[in-house]
Amino acid sequence: MYTYITMCQLNFSMFLFLEVKINSIHYQVEDILIEKLDVSRHCVKNWWNVGRMLEISDSKLQSMKQEQNREGGSPTKCLLGYLGTLENDLSLRKFVETTHKLGRHDICRAIYEFYQSQETPV
């Protein structure tokens, strides 16, 4: 049984982390996204679906897909890099909301758990 994390369950410090721009995310968060989105199973939504939801053109997604053929290449890393260059800089919140809409609650949960572990007790 999975516990789904809703946006209203987030505390204030977590809210602040989600406002981080995608080009400034913690390297461990980037690793989580790469690990979870660089999958190529038909039943699992991946980086391509996130890109489509964020209205990235098919031609741009096709060029990112070429990274799958390169040893150690990551289309997710290319997607994150591209999103970081856009004029309207995407926030981590928007990215997490997109994965949530795609039913990738595992990603939402992993990011939530990462930031929860970063909090220092008072």
C-alpha positions in Angstrom: 0.0 0.0 0.0 1.4 3.4 -1.0 0.9 6.7 0.8 0.2 9.5 -1.6 1.6 12.9 -0.7 -0.7 15.7 -1.5 0.4 19.3 -1.8 -1.5 20.3 1.3 0.6 17.8 3.4 3.8 19.8 2.7 5.1 21.9 5.5 6.4 25.4 4.9 10.1 24.5 4.5 9.2 21.9 1.9 7.1 24.5 0.2 10.2 26.7 -0.1 12.3 23.9 -1.6 9.6 23.3 -4.2 9.9 26.9 -5.3 13.5 26.2 -6.4 14.0 26.7 -10.1 14.7 23.5 -12.1 18.2 24.7 -13.0 19.1 25.0 -9.3 17.9 21.7 -7.9 20.1 19.7 -5.6 22.2 17.2 -7.4 20.6 14.3 -5.4 17.1 15.5 -6.6 18.4 15.5 -10.2 19.7 11.9 -9.6 16.3 10.8 -8.3 14.6 12.3 -11.4 17.1 10.7 -13.7 16.8 7.3 -12.1 13.0 7.3 -12.1 12.3 8.9 -15.5 15.0 7.2 -17.6 12.9 4.1 -17.9 11.7 2.6 -21.1 8.8 0.4 -20.1 5.6 0.9 -21.9 3.4 0.9 -18.8 5.4 3.6 -17.0 5.3 7.3 -17.8 8.8 8.6 -18.3 10.8 11.7 -19.3 9.1 11.8 -22.7 5.6 12.1 -21.1 6.8 14.8 -18.8 8.2 16.7 -21.7 4.9 16.4 -23.6 2.9 17.6 -20.6 5.3 20.6 -20.4 4.6 21.3 -24.1 8.1 20.5 -25.3 8.0 20.0 -29.1 8.3 16.5 -30.5 11.4 17.5 -32.5 13.1 18.7 -29.3 12.1 15.5 -27.5 13.4 13.4 -30.4 16.8 15.1 -30.1 16.8 14.3 -26.4 15.9 10.7 -27.1 19.2 10.3 -28.9 20.9 10.4 -25.5 19.5 6.9 -24.8 21.9 5.6 -27.5 24.9 7.1 -25.9 26.7 5.2 -23.2 25.9 6.9 -19.9 23.5 9.3 -21.7 20.3 10.5 -20.0 17.4 12.0 -21.8 16.0 13.2 -18.5 19.3 15.1 -17.8 18.9 16.7 -21.3 15.2 17.6 -20.5 16.2 19.2 -17.2 19.0 21.1 -18.9 16.6 22.4 -21.6 13.9 23.3 -19.1 16.6 25.3 -17.2 17.3 27.4 -20.3 13.7 28.5 -21.0 12.8 32.1 -20.4 10.0 31.1 -18.0 12.2 29.2 -15.7 10.3 26.1 -14.4 10.1 25.5 -10.7 10.5 22.1 -9.0 6.9 22.5 -7.8 5.6 22.6 -11.4 7.8 19.6 -12.3 6.5 17.6 -9.3 2.9 18.5 -10.1 3.4 17.3 -13.7 4.8 13.9 -12.5 1.8 13.7 -10.1 -0.6 14.3 -13.0 1.1 11.5 -14.9 0.5 9.1 -11.9 4.2 9.0 -11.0 3.6 9.3 -7.3 6.8 7.4 -6.6 8.7 10.5 -7.9 6.7 12.9 -5.8 7.3 10.7 -2.7 11.0 10.4 -3.4 11.5 14.1 -3.7 9.3 14.7 -0.6 11.3 12.2 1.4 14.6 13.7 0.2 13.7 17.2 1.4 12.2 15.8 4.6 15.5 14.2 5.4 17.3 17.5 4.8 15.4 19.4 7.5 17.2 20.1 10.7 15.3 19.5 13.9 14.7 22.6 16.0 
